[in-house]
Amino acid sequence: MLNQDKCWGAVLAKDKTQDGHFFLGVLTTGVYCRPSCPARTPLRKNVRFYETPADAERDGLRACLRCQPASRNDEDPNRARIESVCKYIQENADAPVTLDELSRRSGLSRFHLQRTFKKITGVTPKQYAESVRVAALKGHLRSSKSVTDAVYDAGFGSSSRVYERADTRLGMTPAEYRAGGRNVYISYASAETPVGRMMIGATDRGLCFVQFGASEEELLNTLRREYPAAHVEAMKKPYSEQWRLWMDALARHLEGSQARLDLPLDIRATAFQMKVWQYLQSIPYGEVQSYSEVAAGIGQPAAARAVANACAANRVAIVIPCHRVIRGNGELGGYRWGLELKRALLDRERAARVRRPA
C-alpha cells in the first residue's frame, strides 16, 4: 500500500527520485503524472495515487503529455535533431525543401523522420514548411509591391498553390487579405441552443465565426468588429442545404449526440495559432488538458502562455474546442464567452460521454 502522506510530500517537492515508484492521478484533468511533473501542483483533494501506469489507466486516466509517465525517458532522444530540422526549414522557407534532404540532414530515415517530427511538433514537415511560408506571406503582403511579388518572396512556387492551400490560413485570398478584408461576403444566422444563443457566420469557403452571446444584436456587433471590412448580411431563408447541415451538426454536438465536428473553416491564423488549434481538435470529446500539456503536445513546452493567447484568439467556439483547456491546478482558467458557459460545455460533454455505450 502507498503511503499517502509521503506520496503527497514527494509531489510538493517535485522529487525526481520518486519517479517510477508511484504515479499521481489528477481527477479534474483526467491525466496521471510523475511526482516530478513540472506542471502546476494540483489541489490535494483532486489527487489520487497509483502504483503503476496501468492502475491509473484502469481508472480512465491518460498519460500526461508533458512528463510522459508511461515512458522510461523524459526526453525524446531525437528532439534536438527535429529542432535542427525546424530551424533549417525556417532559414530556407523561400526555397523548396525535400523530405530526402531533411532525412539526410537529420540522420533519420524518411519514415522515422515523418513519424518523429509529427510526434514532437504536432504537424508533418510539409505542414510545418507551409505554415512558415504562410507566416512570411502575411508580412510580404503588407510590404511587397504586388500580390505576385509577395507570393514568390514567401517561397511559394506559384500563386495557384497559395490560393488552393493557403487561403484557409489567411481567412481570405491573398488579395483580400492585402486589402484588409474588403469584398469578403459573410452570411450569418443565429439560433437558441442548450447553452444559449449561438451565431454562426460563413464565407463561401467555410465557417469563420461561431460564438455565443446574450442576444442576436450583441453577436452581430461582435461579428462586425471581428471583420470590419467585410460585407456582412443575414442568411436568406430558406437556408441552403449546406448551411442547414452545418447548423444541425453544431446542434447535435451541443446536445451530446455527435462527439466529433468536422466542418470546413475559413479562419485567419498565425502558424503558431494554427498549430495550437489543430491540436485542440485532437483532444477527445469529454476530456480536458492543461495549457502546459497543450504546449508540450505541440513540441513547445515553454509556450503555455502563448497557448492561452491562441485559445483566447479563437473565433469559432466548439469547432475549435478551446473550452477543453484548463489550468494545471484543475481550475477552469479563462474563456472569452464566460466561465459559466465553459463549465456548462464541459459538464454536458462529460455527461454525454458517460451515457454513451463503450
N, C-alpha and C positions, 0 to 999 in steps of 0.2 A: 504494500500500500504506500502511496506517495504521501510525504509529509507536507500538508497543505501550506503551513506557515513558512517552511523552508523554501518551498517552490515559489511562493509569492515574494519572499525576500530576494531570491535569485532574479526574478523578473524585474523588481525595482532596481536592482544593481546592474541589470543588463549583463549578467555573469556568463561569459563565454565558456567557462569551464563546465557549466551545466548543460550546454548544448548536447543533445543526444540522450541525456539522462531522463528528460521528460519534455513534454510539449504543452503549451498553453493554448486553449481554445477561447476565442473572443466571440461570445454568442451574438453580440449585436452586429458584428460584421460578417459572421459566418466563416471565419478563417481560423486556422491554427498556425502557431509560430514557434520559433526557437525562443528560449528565455532571453537571448541577447538581441532579439529583433530590434532594429533601430527605430521602428515606428513609435509613435507616441504611446505611452503606457496607458492601457485601458483602465476603467474603473474595476475595482476588485469584485464587485457584485456581478460583473459581466464576464468573469473569467472562470474557466473550468480546466483542470489539469489532466493530462493523459500520459501513459507510459510509452505509447508508440503512435506513429502517424496513423496506423490502421485503426486504432481505437478512436482517434479524432474523426476520421473519415466515416466510421460507422455511425457517428452522431450527426452526420450530414455536413461536416465542416470540410473546407478545401484548403489546400496548402497556400500560405502567404506567398505572393509573388515577389516580395521584397527579400525576405530572409530564406526562402526556399527550404523549409524544414524537412521535406522529404528527400532532399539531395544531400549527398555527402560533402559537396563543395559549396562554399558561399559564393564563389565567383565562377562564371563560365570561363574556362581556360582560353577560349577564343575571343573574349571580349576585346582585348587590345587589338587583335587583328581586324575585327569588324569596325572598331573605331577608326583604325587607319584607313580602311576602305571607305568609310563615310567621308573622312577628310579628303581623300583623293577624289571622290565624286564631286564634292563641293568645289574643289580647286579646279576641276575640269568640266564644270557644268556647261560650258559653251562648246563642248566637243562630244561626239558620241563615245560612250564607254561601253565596251562589250563585256559580257559575263566571263568570257575566256580571259580577257585582260585582268579582270578583278580576281579571277581564280588564281592566275599566276602571281599576282602581287600579294595575295593573302596566304598562298601556300596551301589552300584548301581546294578540294575537288569542286567542280561546278555544283553538284548535288549538295555536298556538305556546306558550301558557301551559301546557297539559297536557303537551306533549312536553318543554318545558324544565324544568318543575317536577319531573317524574319523573327526568329525566336528572341533576339536581343533588341531589335529596333521596332518590331511590330509590323513592318512592311517589307516587301521584296526589294532587292537592289534597283530594279527597274522603277518601282513606285517611288523609291527614295529619290532617284535621279530626277524623275519627273517633278516631284514636289520642290526640289531645289531649283529647277528651271522655272517653275510657275512663280516661285517667290521672286526670282530675278526678273521675270517678265513684268510683274506688278511695278517694280521700280522703273524698268525701262519704258513702260507705257506712259509714265508720267514725265519722262525726261527726253525720250527719243523724238526725232523729227516726225516719224510716222509709225503706224502700227507695224508695217513690214519691217522697218529697222529694228523695232523692239523685239519682234519675234525672233529674228536671226541673232540679235545681240544676246538674247537669253539662252541661245543654244538649241532652239528648235529648228529642225531641218526644213520645215515648210509650214506655211500658215495653215494649211488644211489640218495638220496634226494638232495645232493649237485649238482650232475651232471644234475638232472632234473630241479631244480628250481633256483640254484644259479649261473649257468654259464652265464646267461644274465647279471647278476650284475657284474661279473668279466670281461666280454667281451671275455671269453675263458674258457676252462675247468680248474679246479684247477691245474692239472699237467702242462698245457700250461702256466698258469699264473706264477707258480713257476719257470718255465724255461725261463721266460721273453718274452713269446710270440713266441718262436720257434715252427716251424711246423704248424703254423696257415696260412691258404691259403686265400688270399683276391683277389677277382676279381674286376675289375673296368671298368667303361665306362664313357664317357662324352658326353654332348650334349649342344647345344645352347638353351637357354630358353628366355622368355620375359625380364628377368632381368640380363642376362649374361651367361657366360659359367659355367655349373654345372658338377661336377663329383660325382658319387656315387661309393662306394666300399662296398662289402658284403662278409661275410663268408657264410658257409652253414647254419648258424642259422638266419641270417638277416643282415640288413644294419648296417655298422659300421662307415660309412663316407659319409656325404652329404655336400659338400662345394662348394663355388663359387670362381672364380678367373679369371684372365685376359687371361690365356692360359692353355692348357692341360698340358704343361710341368710344369708350376708353381703348378698346382693342384696335379700332380703326385709326385712332390718333397715334397709337404705338406703331402700327404698320407704316403709316406715312412718315413718322420720324425715322424709322429704320431705312426706308427707301425714299428719301425726299425728292429725288429727281425722276422717279418712275411715274407712269400713268397707272393709277390705282382705281379700280372700278368693281362694283359688286358683280358676282357671277349671276348671269341671267338665268331665270327659270324657264322651262325645266332644265335642271342641271344636266350636263353631259354625262354619258355613261362612265367615262374615266374619272370624272370628278366624284361621282356618286360612289364609285368603288373605293376611292381614297377615303372619303368620309366614313363609309361603312367599316373599312379596316381599322381606322382610328377608334371608332365607337366600340367595335368588338374588343380591341386591345384594352380599352379602359374598363370594359365590363368583365375582363378576365377570361374571355373565350378564345382569344388569339394572342399567344405569347409573343410571337415574332412579327416585327414590322419590316417589310422590305419594300419601301416606297421610294420613287425617284426624287432626288433632292436637287435643288438649284441654289447653292449657297456659296457665299464668299468666305474664304478662309486662308490663313497663312498655312505654310507647310506644317508647322507645329500644331496648330489647331486641328487641321485635318487628321493628323496622326492620333491626337487625343480623341477626337470624335469617332474615328473608325474603331479605336479600342473600346470606347464606351459601348458601341453597338455589339461588342462581343461579350459583355457582361451578361450572364444568364438572367432571364426573367425571374424576379423574386429574390435576387441576390444583390449584395452591395459590396463595394470596395472602398478603401480609403484613398484620399488624394495621393498619399505616398505609394500605395500599391499600384495605382494607375501610372504614376511616374516611373516606378520600377518596371511595370509591364511594357512601357514604350521604350525602355532602354535608357531612360534619363532619370535615375533615382533622386537626383538633387533638384528636380524641377517640380516639386509638389505645389509650390505657389503658382507657377506658370500653368499647371494643370487646372488649378482652381480658377484662374483667369480665363482659361479656354472654356471651362464649363459655364462661366458667367456670360461669355460671349455667344453662347448657343441661342439661335433664333427659332429652332424647331423642337419644341418641347416634346417629350416622349419618343419621337422618332430617333433623335439622338438622346439617349436616356441619361442625362446628366443628374437626374434625381437619384440615381443608384450610386452616387459617390458621396461619402460621408467622411467625417473626421476620424482620425485614428483612434480616438478615445471612445468612439461609439456615438458621439453627438452628431446631429444631422448636418451641421455646418450651414452654409448659405444656400439660397435658391432664389433666383430672380423673380419667381412668381409667389414667393412666400413659403415659410416653413410648414405652415398648416397644409398646404397643397402637397408639398414634398412628402410629409408624413402620410397623407391620405393615399398618395400613389403607391408608396412602399407597402402600406398596410393592405391595400387591395391586391397587389401582386403576390404578397406572401399568402394571403388567404386563398387566392385562386390557385396558387401552386399546391397548397395543402389539399384542396378539393380535387385537383386533377389526379387521376389514377396514375400509378407508377408505370 
